[in-house]
């Protein structure tokens, strides 16, 4: 009698024990696999993996560049990152930049009684996390959008 594992391996669409895209170069699983705490955006390894995902929007062409930013906003929202300001895209090419907040930021009092009102990232990362990018219209009328977290 065959085991369940043997049945799965014989299935024509089986891809073995395939891992996701290796973004760190060491055989680790990809950001989509959920094996890392992407909420720890202040850690360099996590930021590198999230950035690999953010940069992947340049792999496609868009009719409207706003669609790329909308998709990116939705995906970053799943790990608690939200654009501070709206990003405007005007003209055939240009640059954009906006700050990010994590889980709505922090607001309240610290243990020493001082006020807290920040983006939820800066106190861990040591700087404000920003989405920076540019866009360009190609000869065929489609738009390429390039972005990264810095």
Backbone as CSV, one residue per row, in Angstrom:
resi,resn,N_x,N_y,N_z,CA_x,CA_y,CA_z,C_x,C_y,C_z
1,UNK,0.833,-1.167,0.000,0.000,0.000,0.000,0.887,1.243,0.000
2,UNK,0.519,2.222,-0.814,1.295,3.454,-0.910,0.946,4.387,0.242
3,UNK,1.968,5.152,0.620,1.727,6.167,1.646,1.184,7.418,0.967
4,UNK,0.668,8.309,1.760,0.156,9.576,1.238,1.264,10.349,0.524
5,UNK,2.448,10.329,1.101,3.580,11.039,0.527,3.934,10.484,-0.865
6,UNK,3.845,9.185,-1.031,4.135,8.579,-2.336,3.092,8.998,-3.368
7,UNK,1.828,9.062,-2.975,0.782,9.521,-3.894,1.042,10.964,-4.337
8,UNK,1.417,11.792,-3.407,1.677,13.204,-3.728,2.863,13.318,-4.678
9,UNK,3.922,12.552,-4.448,5.102,12.626,-5.308,4.804,12.155,-6.722
10,UNK,3.887,11.227,-6.870,3.533,10.730,-8.197,2.604,11.671,-8.958
11,UNK,2.001,12.589,-8.247,1.090,13.537,-8.896,1.877,14.379,-9.885
12,UNK,1.326,14.601,-11.075,2.071,15.260,-12.160,2.496,16.691,-11.868
13,UNK,1.811,17.407,-10.959,2.160,18.793,-10.672,3.084,18.971,-9.494
14,UNK,3.590,17.860,-8.938,4.414,17.936,-7.743,5.749,18.593,-8.043
15,UNK,6.127,19.551,-7.224,7.378,20.279,-7.437,8.430,19.897,-6.413
16,UNK,8.287,18.758,-5.788,9.271,18.339,-4.797,9.181,19.190,-3.556
17,UNK,10.258,19.304,-2.860,10.302,20.136,-1.661,10.820,21.520,-2.020
18,UNK,10.228,22.100,-3.075,10.683,23.393,-3.574,10.480,24.482,-2.542
19,UNK,11.436,25.323,-2.427,11.360,26.483,-1.547,11.002,27.688,-2.398
20,UNK,10.745,28.802,-1.745,10.450,30.040,-2.461,11.712,30.634,-3.053
21,UNK,11.588,31.825,-3.588,12.715,32.528,-4.180,13.719,32.849,-3.089
22,UNK,14.965,32.547,-3.324,16.001,32.788,-2.335,16.484,34.222,-2.476
23,UNK,16.120,35.073,-1.532,16.501,36.481,-1.618,17.731,36.803,-0.792
24,UNK,18.110,35.908,0.095,19.247,36.200,0.966,20.507,35.439,0.572
25,UNK,20.416,34.535,-0.384,21.592,33.846,-0.881,22.018,32.640,-0.075
26,UNK,21.326,32.307,0.999,21.768,31.205,1.839,20.817,30.026,1.872
27,UNK,19.884,29.930,0.955,18.974,28.814,0.922,17.771,28.968,1.837
28,UNK,17.579,30.150,2.415,16.443,30.364,3.297,15.152,30.403,2.495
29,UNK,14.033,30.231,3.202,12.742,30.308,2.555,12.412,31.759,2.238
30,UNK,11.493,31.954,1.305,11.162,33.303,0.874,10.212,33.980,1.845
31,UNK,10.001,35.267,1.637,9.123,36.058,2.497,7.696,35.550,2.452
32,UNK,7.276,35.001,1.330,5.907,34.533,1.188,5.629,33.296,2.024
33,UNK,6.641,32.570,2.454,6.451,31.336,3.192,6.074,31.542,4.649
34,UNK,6.183,32.763,5.134,5.788,33.039,6.506,6.707,32.443,7.545
35,UNK,7.920,32.098,7.183,8.833,31.460,8.126,9.621,32.474,8.941
36,UNK,9.489,33.754,8.612,10.200,34.785,9.361,9.177,35.777,9.900
37,UNK,9.549,36.506,10.912,8.659,37.513,11.476,8.805,38.821,10.722
38,UNK,8.041,38.996,9.660,8.190,40.194,8.830,7.772,41.457,9.568
39,UNK,7.099,41.311,10.706,6.771,42.475,11.514,8.028,43.081,12.151
40,UNK,9.117,42.319,12.194,10.387,42.804,12.724,11.174,43.519,11.625
41,UNK,10.556,44.528,11.041,11.125,45.238,9.891,12.434,45.946,10.240
42,UNK,12.710,46.139,11.510,13.943,46.798,11.938,15.162,45.884,11.816
43,UNK,14.939,44.584,11.679,16.062,43.659,11.520,16.545,43.678,10.073
44,UNK,17.859,43.803,9.847,18.382,43.906,8.480,17.980,42.752,7.566
45,UNK,17.966,41.525,8.061,17.606,40.375,7.224,16.144,40.443,6.793
46,UNK,15.280,40.881,7.693,13.860,40.994,7.376,13.641,42.130,6.378
47,UNK,14.300,43.265,6.608,14.177,44.406,5.696,14.656,44.025,4.298
48,UNK,15.718,43.234,4.222,16.232,42.789,2.923,15.191,41.948,2.183
49,UNK,14.531,41.055,2.887,13.528,40.194,2.246,12.290,40.988,1.837
50,UNK,11.848,41.885,2.694,10.688,42.712,2.341,11.040,43.589,1.151
51,UNK,12.254,44.109,1.128,12.699,44.932,0.006,12.738,44.127,-1.293
52,UNK,13.111,42.870,-1.219,13.105,42.027,-2.422,11.692,41.930,-2.974
53,UNK,10.726,41.826,-2.080,9.330,41.786,-2.504,8.902,43.131,-3.094
54,UNK,9.259,44.226,-2.428,8.885,45.563,-2.903,9.492,45.827,-4.281
55,UNK,10.734,45.444,-4.465,11.400,45.666,-5.751,10.798,44.820,-6.861
56,UNK,10.084,43.757,-6.509,9.516,42.885,-7.536,8.389,43.538,-8.331
57,UNK,7.883,44.687,-7.903,6.844,45.346,-8.701,7.404,45.824,-10.032
58,UNK,8.712,45.944,-10.125,9.333,46.363,-11.385,9.349,45.236,-12.411
59,UNK,8.978,44.025,-12.010,8.959,42.897,-12.937,7.814,42.986,-13.942
60,UNK,6.827,43.828,-13.653,5.661,43.936,-14.531,5.525,45.343,-15.087
61,UNK,4.767,45.436,-16.170,4.424,46.737,-16.747,2.974,47.028,-16.405
62,UNK,2.667,48.289,-16.177,1.331,48.701,-15.774,0.780,49.732,-16.746
63,UNK,-0.524,49.693,-16.948,-1.170,50.734,-17.747,-1.268,52.000,-16.913
64,UNK,-1.598,51.832,-15.640,-1.662,52.954,-14.703,-0.675,52.682,-13.569
65,UNK,0.288,53.556,-13.346,1.257,53.325,-12.275,0.610,53.333,-10.885
66,UNK,-0.546,53.983,-10.767,-1.256,53.993,-9.492,-1.654,52.576,-9.086
67,UNK,-1.891,51.715,-10.069,-2.261,50.327,-9.781,-1.105,49.605,-9.091
68,UNK,0.110,49.864,-9.518,1.282,49.240,-8.893,1.395,49.684,-7.443
69,UNK,1.205,50.982,-7.192,1.307,51.483,-5.829,0.153,50.991,-4.964
70,UNK,-1.014,50.836,-5.551,-2.161,50.308,-4.818,-1.911,48.861,-4.402
71,UNK,-1.409,48.058,-5.323,-1.094,46.666,-5.007,-0.007,46.591,-3.933
72,UNK,0.999,47.430,-4.066,2.086,47.448,-3.089,1.562,47.866,-1.718
73,UNK,0.696,48.862,-1.685,0.113,49.319,-0.433,-0.679,48.211,0.242
74,UNK,-1.450,47.477,-0.535,-2.233,46.368,0.023,-1.326,45.280,0.583
75,UNK,-0.293,44.929,-0.152,0.608,43.862,0.298,1.398,44.277,1.538
76,UNK,1.869,45.523,1.572,2.589,45.991,2.752,1.649,46.081,3.945
77,UNK,0.379,46.364,3.684,-0.607,46.422,4.751,-0.787,45.097,5.464
78,UNK,-0.534,44.001,4.781,-0.669,42.689,5.416,0.390,42.454,6.486
79,UNK,1.491,43.198,6.440,2.506,43.089,7.496,2.506,44.339,8.371
80,UNK,1.445,45.139,8.257,1.273,46.277,9.157,1.910,47.565,8.717
81,UNK,2.449,47.636,7.496,3.067,48.869,7.016,2.078,49.656,6.167
82,UNK,1.940,50.945,6.486,0.984,51.812,5.803,1.696,53.083,5.358
83,UNK,1.335,53.594,4.174,1.893,54.855,3.684,1.423,55.989,4.593
84,UNK,2.335,56.900,4.976,1.954,58.066,5.770,1.155,59.052,4.919
85,UNK,1.603,59.258,3.706,0.974,60.224,2.804,0.589,59.523,1.514
86,UNK,-0.334,60.129,0.791,-0.671,59.572,-0.521,0.445,59.911,-1.505
87,UNK,0.632,59.045,-2.454,1.685,59.224,-3.457,1.023,59.675,-4.744
88,UNK,1.487,60.815,-5.264,0.906,61.306,-6.517,1.859,61.020,-7.674
89,UNK,1.271,60.585,-8.770,2.034,60.262,-9.968,1.532,61.185,-11.074
90,UNK,2.411,62.017,-11.567,2.049,62.973,-12.617,3.104,62.946,-13.705
91,UNK,2.669,63.018,-14.925,3.598,63.033,-16.039,4.011,61.643,-16.476
92,UNK,4.906,61.610,-17.451,5.341,60.340,-18.019,6.443,59.670,-17.219
93,UNK,7.132,60.451,-16.403,8.172,59.882,-15.550,8.364,60.789,-14.344
94,UNK,8.934,60.234,-13.321,9.171,61.028,-12.125,9.554,60.172,-10.943
95,UNK,9.605,60.800,-9.791,9.993,60.130,-8.550,8.882,60.307,-7.521
96,UNK,8.871,59.416,-6.543,7.941,59.537,-5.441,8.613,59.077,-4.156
97,UNK,8.063,59.533,-3.045,8.603,59.165,-1.739,7.525,59.395,-0.689
98,UNK,7.428,58.488,0.247,6.522,58.642,1.375,7.059,57.864,2.566
99,UNK,6.766,58.349,3.735,7.144,57.642,4.954,6.174,56.495,5.208
100,UNK,6.559,55.600,6.098,5.722,54.454,6.447,5.469,54.435,7.943
101,UNK,4.310,53.921,8.336,4.024,53.658,9.741,3.761,52.169,9.887
102,UNK,4.000,51.662,11.066,3.738,50.241,11.322,2.648,50.134,12.378
103,UNK,1.590,49.422,12.043,0.452,49.204,12.937,-0.126,50.508,13.461
104,UNK,-0.127,51.545,12.638,-0.712,52.823,13.035,0.176,53.692,13.895
105,UNK,1.386,53.260,14.172,2.301,54.043,14.993,2.072,53.811,16.480
106,UNK,2.739,54.609,17.275,2.605,54.516,18.730,2.115,55.857,19.267
107,UNK,1.261,55.804,20.244,0.741,57.010,20.870,0.449,56.706,22.331
108,UNK,0.881,57.582,23.206,0.605,57.383,24.625,1.719,57.918,25.486
109,UNK,1.911,57.269,26.636,2.930,57.680,27.601,3.950,56.569,27.770
110,UNK,5.193,56.955,27.898,6.262,56.011,28.169,6.310,55.730,29.673
111,UNK,7.139,54.779,30.080,7.223,54.423,31.500,7.742,55.578,32.356
112,UNK,8.514,56.480,31.752,9.023,57.623,32.507,8.076,58.822,32.458
113,UNK,6.912,58.658,31.832,5.916,59.730,31.778,6.006,60.617,30.549
114,UNK,7.010,60.409,29.707,7.135,61.226,28.504,6.128,60.763,27.446
115,UNK,5.757,61.694,26.577,4.784,61.398,25.523,5.424,60.597,24.395
116,UNK,4.650,59.675,23.856,5.073,58.892,22.699,4.093,59.165,21.569
117,UNK,4.614,59.555,20.425,3.788,59.762,19.235,4.697,59.618,18.023
118,UNK,4.875,58.388,17.558,5.763,58.164,16.418,5.177,57.138,15.461
119,UNK,5.973,56.745,14.483,5.493,55.868,13.412,5.536,54.379,13.764
120,UNK,6.045,54.021,14.932,6.116,52.623,15.329,7.333,51.890,14.788
121,UNK,8.156,52.569,14.003,9.330,51.940,13.403,10.612,52.642,13.856
122,UNK,10.564,53.952,13.883,11.762,54.758,14.092,12.475,54.433,15.408
123,UNK,11.755,54.122,16.463,12.401,53.831,17.745,13.182,52.522,17.709
124,UNK,12.836,51.613,16.772,13.552,50.339,16.649,14.628,50.411,15.568
125,UNK,14.316,51.080,14.472,15.234,51.140,13.329,16.280,52.239,13.485
126,UNK,15.937,53.299,14.211,16.864,54.409,14.388,16.720,55.484,13.336
127,UNK,15.815,55.288,12.387,15.542,56.282,11.352,14.135,56.034,10.813
128,UNK,13.625,57.010,10.092,12.309,56.848,9.487,12.422,55.921,8.279
129,UNK,11.512,54.973,8.177,11.483,54.064,7.033,10.638,54.701,5.945
130,UNK,11.190,54.789,4.737,10.497,55.442,3.631,10.405,54.515,2.427
131,UNK,9.347,54.704,1.678,9.207,54.062,0.377,9.668,55.083,-0.648
132,UNK,10.698,54.740,-1.400,11.237,55.632,-2.421,11.171,54.926,-3.757
133,UNK,10.899,55.665,-4.800,10.850,55.037,-6.104,10.737,56.014,-7.237
134,UNK,10.692,55.452,-8.425,10.484,56.253,-9.621,9.693,55.443,-10.627
135,UNK,9.227,56.119,-11.648,8.429,55.484,-12.686,8.787,56.100,-14.025
136,UNK,8.566,55.301,-15.077,8.848,55.784,-16.431,7.881,55.133,-17.408
137,UNK,7.489,55.902,-18.411,6.602,55.390,-19.445,7.452,54.831,-20.572
138,UNK,7.142,53.629,-20.990,7.885,52.968,-22.058,7.325,53.371,-23.419
139,UNK,8.009,52.971,-24.475,7.579,53.309,-25.830,6.212,52.730,-26.173
140,UNK,5.862,51.600,-25.578,4.583,50.968,-25.874,3.430,51.558,-25.062
141,UNK,3.707,52.555,-24.221,2.679,53.211,-23.429,2.516,52.644,-22.031
142,UNK,3.110,51.503,-21.766,3.050,50.917,-20.428,4.027,51.646,-19.508
143,UNK,3.815,51.482,-18.220,4.636,52.175,-17.234,5.354,51.147,-16.359
144,UNK,6.627,51.394,-16.111,7.422,50.585,-15.184,7.577,51.389,-13.895
145,UNK,7.385,50.717,-12.773,7.520,51.349,-11.468,8.608,50.618,-10.702
146,UNK,9.562,51.388,-10.187,10.661,50.853,-9.395,10.556,51.418,-7.991
147,UNK,10.642,50.577,-6.979,10.508,51.053,-5.602,11.376,50.247,-4.661
148,UNK,11.693,50.865,-3.516,12.415,50.169,-2.457,12.178,50.879,-1.140
149,UNK,12.356,50.133,-0.065,12.269,50.704,1.277,13.665,51.121,1.699
150,UNK,13.777,52.337,2.191,15.087,52.848,2.616,14.970,53.598,3.923
